[in-house]
Amino acid sequence: MDTADRLELHELPGRYGDAIDDRNWEGLRRIFTEDATFDLTDIGGPKLEGLAEICRYMDEEATHPLTHLMTNIYVDEHPDGAKMYFRIVARAKGGVFGTASYYDDVVRTPEGWRVKDRVITGRRRPRD
């Protein structure tokens, strides 16, 4: 994995946060593969299957923070792609702040790096 790959991967969390904050559901195509999974069960949500379902859920059902700030981003290369880890600090209505941990399996596609599988937890889990 070269520096350009790492830079592209480090941009994915920021692009995701901006897409959600801007309610730019089409922008999620630059984040996820068509067959991506998005597991929100640890924070009381569903496990979503496929980009269309992710976009629909984000638009119609999700309760979004007002602002996403992504931090502590790092990537471990694997033979079939990479694992990306990062945290969110989010501001909700009423000035309440919260955090969560993101665990992504990312793959290189013809369009660039994309999230294949994402798990969000309300706490930090042990590394794989």
C-alpha atoms as one frame of an Amber mdcrd trajectory, in Angstrom:
protein
   0.000   0.000   0.000   1.541   3.281  -1.047   1.119   6.817   0.271  -1.590
   7.652  -2.293  -3.653   4.644  -1.091  -3.292   5.698   2.526  -4.283   9.275
   1.722  -7.374   8.104  -0.169  -8.326   5.813   2.714  -7.857   8.597   5.267
 -10.257  10.765   3.258 -13.098   8.205   3.391 -14.187   8.981   6.986 -14.249
  12.715   6.265 -16.206  12.194   3.051 -18.669  10.013   4.965 -19.141  12.605
   7.730 -19.681  15.397   5.203 -22.138  13.311   3.161 -24.207  12.602   6.281
 -24.017  16.191   7.580 -24.997  17.564   4.143 -27.712  14.899   3.643 -25.929
  14.027   0.389 -27.067  10.423   0.037 -25.693  10.172  -3.514 -22.277  11.015
  -2.026 -22.371   7.702  -0.154 -21.547   6.039  -3.505 -18.021   7.411  -3.040
 -17.820   5.650   0.332 -19.457   2.210   0.040 -19.450  -0.696  -2.410 -22.816
  -1.615  -3.956 -22.971  -4.746  -1.757 -21.718  -3.104   1.447 -23.012  -4.016
   4.875 -23.420  -1.464   7.668 -23.956  -2.889  11.156 -25.544  -0.457  13.611
 -26.865  -3.104  16.022 -24.522  -2.164  18.876 -26.018   1.347  18.963 -29.635
   0.216  18.599 -29.975   0.282  14.819 -30.319  -2.390  12.143 -27.763  -4.239
  10.071 -28.102  -2.788   6.578 -27.423  -4.827   3.436 -26.390  -3.033   0.240
 -25.815   0.581  -0.749 -29.451   1.171  -1.721 -30.604   0.114   1.761 -27.885
   2.231   3.427 -29.004   5.313   1.462 -32.692   4.652   2.149 -32.098   4.196
   5.878 -29.952   7.331   6.138 -32.609   9.364   4.334 -35.757   7.961   5.936
 -35.039   6.455   9.355 -31.696   7.409  10.849 -31.424   9.979  13.605 -28.304
  11.912  12.678 -26.057  14.040  14.869 -25.784  17.661  13.748 -22.040  17.356
  13.141 -19.588  14.493  12.614 -15.904  14.867  13.521 -13.804  11.845  12.551
 -10.549  11.196  14.380  -7.939   8.538  15.290  -7.937   7.189  11.726  -5.545
   4.371  10.889  -5.346   1.553   8.380  -3.892  -1.968   8.514  -3.185  -3.574
   5.149  -4.391  -7.125   4.508  -3.977  -9.387   1.452  -7.623  -8.905   0.414
  -7.881  -5.176   1.205  -7.463  -3.258   4.430  -8.996  -2.671   7.838  -9.706
   0.921   8.764 -10.372   2.112  12.294 -11.573   5.514  13.447 -13.659   7.333
  16.031 -16.468   9.840  15.774 -17.164  12.760  18.052 -20.648  14.003  17.246
 -22.755  16.921  18.423 -26.460  16.274  18.714 -29.348  18.626  19.407 -29.255
  20.312  22.788 -25.456  20.451  22.799 -25.062  16.789  23.738 -21.857  15.164
  22.509 -21.309  11.473  21.874 -18.632   9.163  20.542 -18.547   5.869  18.686
 -15.977   3.569  17.096 -16.011   2.543  13.437 -14.487  -0.698  12.129 -14.335
  -0.951   8.341 -13.241  -3.610   5.877 -12.203  -1.641   2.800 -11.439  -2.869
  -0.711  -9.896  -1.334  -3.796 -12.404  -0.971  -6.645 -11.979   0.482 -10.158
 -13.435   3.727  -8.726 -11.060   3.767  -5.732 -11.138   2.506  -2.161 -14.599
   1.730  -0.781 -16.059   0.376   2.458 -17.244  -3.212   2.014 -18.334  -3.852
   5.615 -18.768  -1.341   8.445 -19.482  -1.970  12.117 -20.167   0.875  14.563
 -19.930   0.357  18.296 -20.695   2.643  21.185 -17.410   1.637  22.753 -13.979
   0.563  21.664 -13.770  -3.162  21.003 -10.626  -5.320  21.101  -8.634  -5.342
  17.854  -9.065  -8.356  15.578
